[in-house]
């Protein structure tokens, strides 16, 4: 629990920007270099990310930004669609979105390490359920849903 308290907090949008640029950068140091030098690509995904917002964050709060990149972060406030988007951007997989009232959830096939990574970034008020195992030793089905309805 203390680990989560020590993590810096990012907005859901900043977390999406960070994970998208991370996928294009290859390493934490390369990501930090690109942001500090303004060597930012144009995003052609459906999200149309403006990575310049990361440069602004890095200029305004350099230590917070560096810590988020190198040590991890927790999202301040998640929405159900934001969780779905984060999984897609961070892991490159398309989760299922359940929007029926009272049953809202995101369902995804994740590896154990992906599940742990997601658990680490989720804001307070969400939990992950699932078997945690699959027949072939690969990914397992997990359900991410609000703690209270």
Buried (B, 14 or more C-beta within 10 A) or exposed (E): EEEEEEBBBBBBBBBBBBBBBBBEBEEEEBBBEBBBEEEBEEBEEEBEBBBEBBBEBBEEEEEBBBBBBEEBBBBBEBEBEBBBBBBBBBBEEEBEBBEEEEEBBBBBBBBEEBBEBBBBBBBEEBEBEBEEEBEEEEBBBBBBBEEEE
